[in-house]
């Protein structure tokens, strides 16, 4: 009998990504004999192929080795502080309790932590304690996957884990209030598979503009930098059997996305990303204007959270970065390019020559008109900004609280770069209890149905903010935890 003909399993996991892979591995280690893992992509890994891989934990071995005193309780308190207590208290407590175990486990697998970590990171609201961990290479998620693959393949070869790739979830099958299996589409045909326990680890919906609009109808169109597979099918399938979806209103955005393919509503962190999320790592030599051509914030603001919320108050959640030739030249000379992949002035000029997402002109007024902005407003914004550099106003703050630290914008040609507030992750998700059981709309567990990873929504462990390392780490942790717990309960 082939795997395609087998329909009954002890455990079904839908989604072979950050949470699903460790869930399957731990369940196999715990003694579960027949595990089906369904993945709609033709390869496993999910978001691990995309993420930088920042992790966080309090009380880790690496912290102790660096003499850093920390604990899960302190970590939890900081997440609640940063999120203004909008994160789920129960789920956050569980995540921070499990976090040091997960980071220590990764270290035992040989994860190449950077020598400088743990560290305080300013890409989001910073922790007050150095607890962010990351790899010594750019794509930390790919490294994690490379360490998990041998463990995964070991159980696949033993026939304990059965991967079903290229299969899309269509429905969760439910009978008398308990789940009994799933219906999937594979090779153009519908198939049903059965198990007493189903774990949904299908990720979020940050690449699904339609579902995003349904969950947050007041928001402008979605610009996504998420994995193309992040469509939210697991969430929608669970909702069809009565699962509770919540927290979409806590959505937050990432700053720096550049739509290099016109009208695609796609941005790519690895291809072209502007360093506008904070001033902590780069001198700001530019000004920002909204679709009306007006400045709206202090561009020197170091807080990522304040910057994100300022942009979300603007029409279409976007803005233009205005700079001149002097700013372009000095930023590249000082190794602080506006777009981290565009490291020379010639590269910026090449993109500006396309006349879409980046534009150039010999005057500010002409530049504004090319961008479809009110030229009077843009010229006024630049004039007022430049006035700071006159002797009378030297070292005084402008109306947004920005002081004249750098240089006026007066050397032609002038440039404008359009930045879209973008989504790598989604904030809404399935409601679960402390045992990671999926809850129905009345708050009761759906028997046999569990969830882990981004399907819970970023808001579960970050609230309406970004809390460093509080998505990848809980996904790994909850996947492992469910595998261990379910493995101890399932009798094969």
Secondary structure as GFF3:
##gff-version 3
##sequence-region A 1 492
A	DSSP	three_ten_helix	3	5	.	.	.	ID=ss1
A	DSSP	beta_strand	11	14	.	.	.	ID=ss2
A	DSSP	alpha_helix	20	29	.	.	.	ID=ss3
A	DSSP	beta_strand	35	39	.	.	.	ID=ss4
A	DSSP	three_ten_helix	46	49	.	.	.	ID=ss5
A	DSSP	beta_strand	55	56	.	.	.	ID=ss6
A	DSSP	alpha_helix	61	65	.	.	.	ID=ss7
A	DSSP	alpha_helix	72	82	.	.	.	ID=ss8
A	DSSP	alpha_helix	89	108	.	.	.	ID=ss9
A	DSSP	beta_strand	132	133	.	.	.	ID=ss10
A	DSSP	alpha_helix	140	157	.	.	.	ID=ss11
A	DSSP	beta_strand	161	165	.	.	.	ID=ss12
A	DSSP	beta_strand	167	175	.	.	.	ID=ss13
A	DSSP	beta_strand	178	186	.	.	.	ID=ss14
A	DSSP	beta_strand	189	194	.	.	.	ID=ss15
A	DSSP	beta_strand	198	200	.	.	.	ID=ss16
A	DSSP	alpha_helix	209	215	.	.	.	ID=ss17
A	DSSP	alpha_helix	233	240	.	.	.	ID=ss18
A	DSSP	beta_strand	245	246	.	.	.	ID=ss19
A	DSSP	three_ten_helix	248	250	.	.	.	ID=ss20
A	DSSP	beta_strand	254	257	.	.	.	ID=ss21
A	DSSP	beta_strand	287	289	.	.	.	ID=ss22
A	DSSP	alpha_helix	304	312	.	.	.	ID=ss23
A	DSSP	three_ten_helix	315	317	.	.	.	ID=ss24
A	DSSP	beta_strand	318	324	.	.	.	ID=ss25
A	DSSP	alpha_helix	325	333	.	.	.	ID=ss26
A	DSSP	alpha_helix	345	352	.	.	.	ID=ss27
A	DSSP	beta_strand	358	361	.	.	.	ID=ss28
A	DSSP	alpha_helix	364	370	.	.	.	ID=ss29
A	DSSP	alpha_helix	375	387	.	.	.	ID=ss30
A	DSSP	three_ten_helix	391	393	.	.	.	ID=ss31
A	DSSP	beta_strand	414	422	.	.	.	ID=ss32
A	DSSP	beta_strand	429	430	.	.	.	ID=ss33
A	DSSP	beta_strand	437	439	.	.	.	ID=ss34
A	DSSP	beta_strand	445	451	.	.	.	ID=ss35
A	DSSP	three_ten_helix	454	456	.	.	.	ID=ss36
A	DSSP	alpha_helix	459	462	.	.	.	ID=ss37
A	DSSP	alpha_helix	472	489	.	.	.	ID=ss38
###
